[in-house]
């Protein structure tokens, strides 16, 4: 019977419909978990600002190494538990940690008289970028999978430039890095969302982690630029 159904195309149509259903469910769960991940991020940032949290500010180099060690520890643990509820718990714990790491930038921006407005502008700008990239990824017939290798190389170069600027302390380099980072992680949104849409990523926890990092990095760099060019002391 299955052979006859496949002969007339019914079996293939059913399989295709099933695949679409799975992709839609993964995408829906990814968006829900992404929205939920914003809660511990905001909570972590609020606690960090309220307590004056500082992640080894006196030693930027050591701070970066420790941050990367903790972050990659979370990545490893989340990947190992991505098929269980513990994966969600670890993902939310990671987003809380990232909120704490964001608190220093938030605190410095809040020192401006228009600080709250700058944060809202950065949030709105990030939301607009995400909406645009997600829409393109969903409706476009173009395959953006080829961007992956170029974007990965771009991220490595960004990390190297950021590490170098810890010692160089060049404002122009910091601005350049932030502008390029916004472009790279905006493109990563497009790439990561389309992977889910096309069935390249079938685990919503892994998908959420990737897209969360894209959104986080666009927000951080956009807020940094707004603070540099739009901050007011009046």
C-alpha positions as CSV (number, residue, x, y, z in Angstrom):
1,X,0.0,0.0,0.0
2,X,2.8,2.4,0.9
3,X,4.5,1.7,-2.5
4,X,1.2,2.5,-4.3
5,X,0.9,5.8,-2.3
6,X,4.5,6.7,-3.2
7,X,3.9,5.9,-6.8
8,X,1.0,8.4,-7.0
9,X,2.9,10.9,-5.0
10,X,0.8,10.7,-1.9
11,X,3.5,9.3,0.3
12,X,6.0,11.9,-0.8
13,X,3.4,14.7,-0.2
14,X,2.7,13.3,3.3
15,X,6.5,13.2,4.1
16,X,6.9,16.8,2.8
17,X,3.9,18.0,4.9
18,X,5.4,16.3,7.9
19,X,8.7,17.9,7.4
20,X,7.1,21.3,7.1
21,X,5.2,20.7,10.3
22,X,8.3,19.8,12.2
23,X,10.1,22.9,10.9
24,X,7.3,25.2,11.8
25,X,7.2,23.6,15.3
26,X,10.9,24.1,15.8
27,X,10.7,27.7,14.6
28,X,7.7,28.4,16.8
29,X,9.4,26.9,19.9
30,X,12.6,28.8,19.1
31,X,10.8,32.1,19.0
32,X,9.0,31.4,22.3
33,X,12.2,30.3,24.0
34,X,14.0,33.3,22.6
35,X,11.3,35.6,24.0
36,X,11.6,33.8,27.4
37,X,15.3,34.2,27.4
38,X,15.0,37.9,27.5
39,X,13.5,37.7,31.0
40,X,16.7,36.3,32.8
41,X,18.8,38.6,30.6
42,X,16.9,41.7,31.9
43,X,16.9,40.4,35.4
44,X,20.7,39.7,35.3
45,X,21.3,43.2,33.9
46,X,19.1,44.8,36.6
47,X,20.8,42.9,39.4
48,X,24.2,43.8,38.0
49,X,23.4,47.5,37.8
50,X,21.8,47.5,41.2
51,X,24.7,45.8,42.9
52,X,27.5,47.4,40.9
53,X,28.6,44.1,39.5
54,X,32.0,44.2,38.0
55,X,33.6,41.2,36.3
56,X,37.3,41.7,37.1
57,X,37.3,45.2,35.6
58,X,40.8,45.8,37.0
59,X,42.2,43.1,34.7
60,X,40.5,43.2,31.3
61,X,42.7,40.5,29.8
62,X,42.0,38.0,32.5
63,X,38.4,39.0,32.6
64,X,38.0,38.2,28.9
65,X,39.7,34.8,29.4
66,X,37.4,33.9,32.3
67,X,34.3,35.1,30.4
68,X,35.2,32.9,27.4
69,X,35.8,29.9,29.7
70,X,32.4,30.3,31.4
71,X,30.6,31.0,28.1
72,X,32.1,28.0,26.3
73,X,31.4,25.9,29.4
74,X,27.7,26.8,29.0
75,X,27.8,26.1,25.3
76,X,29.2,22.6,26.0
77,X,26.7,21.9,28.7
78,X,23.7,23.2,26.7
79,X,24.8,21.1,23.7
80,X,25.0,18.0,25.8
81,X,21.5,18.5,27.3
82,X,19.8,20.0,24.3
83,X,17.3,17.1,24.1
84,X,16.1,17.5,27.7
85,X,14.5,20.0,29.9
86,X,17.9,20.6,31.5
87,X,18.9,22.2,28.2
88,X,16.3,24.9,28.7
89,X,17.4,25.5,32.3
90,X,21.0,25.8,31.3
91,X,20.1,28.1,28.4
92,X,18.2,30.4,30.7
93,X,21.0,30.4,33.3
94,X,23.4,31.4,30.5
95,X,21.2,34.3,29.5
96,X,21.1,35.4,33.1
97,X,24.9,35.4,33.1
98,X,24.9,37.4,29.9
99,X,22.6,39.9,31.5
100,X,25.1,40.3,34.3
101,X,27.9,40.8,31.8
102,X,25.7,43.5,30.1
103,X,25.2,45.4,33.3
104,X,28.4,47.3,33.1
105,X,27.5,48.8,29.7
106,X,23.9,49.5,30.9
107,X,25.3,51.2,34.0
108,X,27.6,53.5,32.0
109,X,24.8,54.4,29.5
110,X,22.4,55.2,32.4
111,X,24.9,57.8,33.6
112,X,23.8,59.9,30.6
113,X,20.7,62.1,31.1
114,X,19.1,60.4,28.1
115,X,20.4,56.9,29.1
116,X,17.0,55.2,29.4
117,X,16.1,56.6,25.9
118,X,19.3,55.3,24.4
119,X,18.6,51.8,25.8
120,X,15.1,51.9,24.3
121,X,16.5,53.0,21.0
122,X,19.0,50.2,21.0
123,X,16.2,47.7,21.9
124,X,13.9,49.0,19.2
125,X,16.7,49.0,16.6
126,X,17.7,45.5,17.5
127,X,14.1,44.4,17.3
128,X,13.7,46.0,13.9
129,X,16.8,44.3,12.6
130,X,15.7,41.0,13.9
131,X,12.2,41.4,12.4
132,X,13.7,42.3,9.0
133,X,16.2,39.4,9.0
134,X,13.7,36.9,10.2
135,X,11.2,38.0,7.5
136,X,13.8,37.8,4.7
137,X,14.9,34.3,6.0
138,X,11.4,33.1,6.0
139,X,10.1,34.4,2.7
140,X,13.2,34.6,0.5
141,X,13.9,31.8,-2.0
142,X,17.6,32.5,-1.9
143,X,19.8,30.1,0.0
144,X,22.0,32.0,2.5
145,X,23.8,28.9,3.8
146,X,27.0,30.0,2.0
147,X,27.3,32.9,4.4
148,X,28.3,30.7,7.3
149,X,32.0,30.3,6.6
150,X,32.5,34.0,5.8
151,X,30.6,35.1,8.9
152,X,32.6,32.7,11.1
153,X,35.9,34.2,9.8
154,X,34.5,37.7,10.4
155,X,33.7,36.8,14.1
156,X,37.2,35.5,14.6
157,X,38.7,38.7,13.2
158,X,36.3,40.7,15.4
159,X,37.5,38.8,18.5
160,X,41.1,39.3,17.6
161,X,40.5,43.1,17.0
162,X,38.6,43.4,20.3
163,X,41.4,41.6,22.2
164,X,44.0,43.8,20.6
165,X,42.1,46.9,21.6
166,X,42.2,45.9,25.3
167,X,45.8,47.1,25.2
168,X,45.7,49.6,22.2
169,X,42.7,51.5,23.6
170,X,41.9,53.1,20.2
171,X,38.4,54.7,20.1
172,X,38.4,54.5,16.3
173,X,39.0,50.8,16.4
174,X,36.3,50.2,19.0
175,X,33.8,52.1,16.8
176,X,34.9,50.2,13.7
177,X,34.5,46.9,15.5
178,X,31.1,47.8,16.8
179,X,29.9,48.8,13.3
180,X,31.2,45.7,11.7
181,X,29.8,43.5,14.5
182,X,26.3,44.9,13.9
183,X,26.6,44.0,10.2
184,X,28.0,40.5,10.9
185,X,25.5,39.5,13.6
186,X,22.6,40.9,11.6
187,X,23.7,38.6,8.8
188,X,24.0,35.8,11.3
189,X,20.3,36.3,12.2
190,X,19.4,35.8,8.6
191,X,21.6,32.7,8.4
192,X,20.5,31.1,11.7
193,X,16.8,31.7,11.2
194,X,16.9,30.3,7.6
195,X,18.7,27.2,8.9
196,X,15.6,26.5,11.0
197,X,13.2,27.4,8.2
198,X,15.0,25.1,5.7
199,X,15.3,22.2,8.2
200,X,19.1,22.5,8.7
201,X,18.6,22.9,12.5
202,X,15.9,20.7,14.1
203,X,16.7,21.4,17.8
204,X,15.0,24.5,19.1
205,X,17.3,24.9,22.1
206,X,20.4,25.0,19.8
207,X,18.6,27.3,17.4
208,X,17.6,29.7,20.3
209,X,21.1,29.8,21.6
210,X,22.5,30.8,18.2
211,X,19.8,33.5,17.5
212,X,20.1,34.8,21.1
213,X,23.8,35.4,20.6
214,X,23.1,37.2,17.4
215,X,20.5,39.5,19.0
216,X,22.6,40.1,22.1
217,X,25.6,41.2,20.0
218,X,23.6,43.5,17.8
219,X,22.1,45.1,20.9
220,X,25.4,45.5,22.8
221,X,27.2,47.1,19.9
222,X,24.3,49.3,18.9
223,X,24.0,50.5,22.5
224,X,27.7,51.2,22.6
225,X,27.6,53.3,19.5
226,X,24.5,55.2,20.7
227,X,26.3,55.9,24.0
228,X,29.4,57.2,22.1
229,X,27.5,59.4,19.6
230,X,24.2,60.1,21.4
231,X,25.0,60.3,25.1
232,X,24.2,63.6,26.8
233,X,25.5,64.8,30.1
234,X,23.0,67.7,30.4
